[in-house]
Amino acid sequence: MSETLFDKIWGRHVVSDLGDGFALLFVDRHMVNDMAGQGFLTLNKRDLPIPHPELTFATADHTVATLAGRLSDVDDSANPYAQNLRDNAAQHGFRLYDLDDPAFGIIHVVAAEEGLALPGCTLACGDSHTSTLGAVGAIAWGLGQSDLVHILATQTSILRKPPNMRITIDGTLPGTVTAKDIILTLAARLGVAGCSGHAVEFAGEAIRAASMEARFTICNMAVEIGGRFGIIAPDEKTTEYLRGRPHAPRGADWTAAVADWLTLASDEDAVFAREYRLDASEIVPQVSWGTNPGQTIGIGDIVPAADASQDASALATHRAAIAYSGLEEGTSIAGVAVDMVFIGSCTNARLSDLRAAASVARGRRVAAGVTAWVSPGSEVVRRDAEAEGLDLVFKQAGFGWGHAGCSMCAGAGDQKREIGQPGMRIVSTTNRNFVGRQGPGTRTHLVSPPMAAAAAVSGRIVDVRVLEPLDA
């Protein structure tokens, strides 16, 4: 019987069929961030050990400051969330990537860089954007506190097998259009519930041509179009990316693993519950205008008017978004003035993202009245960027240059310096533009890294493609 890629990996991990579509699934690797405190509290109250601490890995990414000098500030380095991870790592023996660890970073970035996410594996974390790691051909998902305790105590998770959906993206991306523009286009066309509850496989010519870092961006935001999982079949790019990673197989084990990984693909006659196709050559730089990623338009478009034919709920959502955004229906999104620009997050803070942003910032200056900030996805990315001089490009342009961490993405870190103020309009490379996401009363516009840099140096939302080229 033909199977999808997701079905094949799922089948390898079923410990027990629980009936009604549910299964007890073995979890190969488990990631924990600093927001998991309640889970450890429950585990310890019940006096439950972690039977496989070698399969659990942790990092405090959400609540720590990303400003320079954070390790010398006790409020930044020893906040209760980070300290909770230290205490439980010491008690239970799992690997903690602490703030002073050379491999520290945002948990989904670390998992990829360290080779913790491998093709054909299952990986869970208490963060919805764990879907990022499906880019290597893994089943990766976010979970709640009760599921967290179950995995810590049993190394298994109870899941209902989702239906499969395939999104095929053919064609070639034009110019400075990026993977972020692909996924924002899908959000605009499908809506935030367009793939509701499905395991979404991304396939096609544009996906095969995409770098691993671009694939991470696409799978990261699979949850923003309603997907439960995002996954891409592993290929030679995947194996080259993973070669030599700290937790990747080595020697004969590597050879055997690669041979197996390259068999992981959906059968040609596999049946998907849903199919959707997109032509990458038609995509333009995207900008969100409202309060969810589905409320997105091309840079040359106007803010849409409410459609009276929509149902009452959709109409109310649209009107509320317009009111919150402070924009006028029928006006161009290009030219809207901005107060702050943030380049970072598990969506767009890898080295290629910083290179793309730096190529726009080089030789320019951040516009008067605009605050702009760059936070690399990991300390590895930060060091690599500094080795290339990207930090100097940003600093000379007037950007702040920080350490790794989630920073402004969820507004859970430094509450004095790393969130926006009420009424601020923020251009951001993050994955969500919810009400108050980057600070109470802030308005967030989601864009790609080059579009963010263009907004910073222009002081307004602009089409990066029309900026005059500068000499390096």
Salt bridges, closest charged atoms under 4 A:
ASP7 OD1 - LYS161 NZ 3.14
ASP20 OD1 - ARG160 NH2 3.16
ASP28 OD2 - HIS13 NE2 2.54
ASP34 OD1 - HIS62 ND1 3.88
GLU54 OE2 - HIS52 ND1 3.06
ASP61 OD1 - HIS62 ND1 2.65
ASP76 OD2 - ARG417 NH2 3.83
ASP98 OD2 - ARG86 NE 2.62
ASP101 OD2 - ARG95 NH1 2.86
ASP127 OD2 - HIS62 NE2 3.14
ASP127 OD1 - HIS108 NE2 3.08
ASP127 OD1 - HIS129 ND1 3.80
ASP170 OD2 - ARG277 NH2 2.81
GLU224 OE2 - HIS129 NE2 2.53
GLU224 OE2 - ARG432 NE 2.78
ASP235 OD2 - ARG215 NH2 2.87
GLU240 OE2 - ARG243 NH2 2.71
ASP260 OD1 - ARG12 NH2 2.86
ASP267 OD1 - LYS8 NZ 2.84
GLU275 OE2 - ARG166 NH2 2.72
GLU329 OE2 - HIS318 NE2 3.28
GLU379 OE2 - ARG70 NH2 3.90
GLU379 OE1 - ARG382 NE 2.76
GLU379 OE1 - HIS403 ND1 3.20
GLU386 OE2 - ARG382 NH1 3.02
GLU388 OE2 - ARG355 NH2 2.53
ASP391 OD2 - LYS395 NZ 3.75
ASP414 OD2 - ARG417 NH2 2.54
ASP463 OD2 - ARG465 NH2 2.79
